[in-house]
Amino acid sequence: MKSFLDHDFILETKTASELFHGSASRMPILDYHCHLSPKEIVENKNFENLTTLWLYGDHYKWRAMRTNGVDERYCTGDASDWEKFEKWAETVPFTIRNPLYHWTHMELKLFFGFDGILNINTAKEVWDLANEKLKTDEYKPQGLMEMMNVKVVCTTDDPTDSLDYHMQAAQSDCQIKVYPTWRPDKAMAVEDVEAFNDYIVKLSEVSGIYVNSFDDLIKALRNRHDFFAEIGCRLSDHGIEEFYAADYTSEEVRTIFFKVRSGIELNSEEILKFKSAMMYEFGVMDHEKGWVQQFHYGAIRNNNTRLLSRLGPDTGFDSIHDVTCASAMSKFLNGLDTQDKLAKTIIYNLNPSHNDVVATMIGNFQDGSVPGKMQFGSGWWFLDQKTGMESQMNTLSNMGLLSRFIGMLTDSRCFLSYSRHEYFRRILCNLLGNDVESGLINKDMDLLGKMVEDICYNNAKNYFNFN
């Protein structure tokens, strides 16, 4: 019987072990999509304690704690940091077979050297061990990233953001490259008229362009798009419920914008037309700059309105949607491609039943200009666990070229989440190792070793043009 979290954790064969320890484990990390705070990276201050580093903002843990019967006071409420951590430690044994069980113990082992199991009996030991280390320079944000050999981080930023901290990072002695990512979701969120108009006022201020028409809107966004490019941005990201590809005319879109700026609520058809127009414009901008566009689709958000009103968004009340959007996805991508304006694209689906749809759809728009121009993104959110990642890679292998895959990202707000890259790499090596030892692929360790290194780092480095 194997021991939990041993040297060959997840690695079931000798070949898998050779691939991981000989190739995957030595590759740097290029975290091309995350939600880390550039302010925290640049200021590089010590965390007050393990809870502020590990539990604040972590809706994965909050969901588990609520499911375990923990009162909200210990999740997002006014309990002390020690009390919150104690309740998390009490919950951890109940997370067996949830990815949180693996992530929790990998993070404690990789960063703090704790080889035991976190539970109510070991909580104080872990608390004291971690908090003592968190006082040192090595455990500041930059130190934690350097510990995991992180070379590049791409944060997620609104077009109105000043990017001051990205500029400070570039001028500092920070060893990690910190780049912004263009996330313009609010610029097309016309379903909330009041919030949209407030956003337009802010966009007008930062761009220096008074936005009073749809043409003004595009001009102001292009102004900010240019600014992001100057600071080193090379990716956009869009969090969408589904793909938008309704037919519209320029006059219709101008009229819709005028209505919403006048404070008039839009109907569903108008909202869809406006979002479709905006997605096309964003795609054109990205193509012109040679950026990569990312689409995270398929979440149904803020389902619990009672707790949403009390706690706000991003607190753990989102889930997988069952939208049907193959036709719209095809129409959107084809609309850009027919104009020769389809940028390099990564599509992340949240519903696992869409795996085959995405994997086959991207094949329609591979044009030979760039290896893996169209990418099936790694398992995201509810799917960034062992089964979800295996399923994504198996589907990509069957429908496309796994060798050209750009690999894992953290999509996290926590500096300890870089353990997920090791988790992914072990899963990847285990898949390949099992195939070798089952006689499904040839045991060419040079070829397979290079494939692993490419998926872990080299493919992404080349895809995003990081030198």
Secondary structure, 3 states (H helix, E strand, C coil): CCCCCCCCCCCCCHHHHHHHHHCHHHCCEEECCCCCCHHHHHHCCCCCCHHHHHCCCCHHHHHHHHHCCCCHHHCCCCCCHHHHHHHHHHHHHHHCCCHHHHHHHHHHHHHHCCCCCCCCCCHHHHHHHHHHHCCCHHHCHHHHHHHCCEEEEECCECCCCCCHHHHHHHHCCCCCEEECCECCHHHHCCCCHHHHHHHHHHHHHHHCCCCCCHHHHHHHHHHHHHHHHHCCCCEEEEEECCCCCCCCCHHHHHHHHHHHHCCCCCCHHHHHHHHHHHHHHHHHHHHHHCCEEEEEECEECCCCHHHHHHHCCCCCCCEECCCCCHHHHHHHHHHHHCCCCCCEEEEEECCHHHHHHHHHHHHCCCCCCCCCCEEECCCCHHHCCHHHHHHHHHHHHHHCCHHHCCCCCCCCCCHHHHHHHHHHHHHHHHHHHHHHHCCCCCCCHHHHHHHHHHHHHHHHHHHCCCC
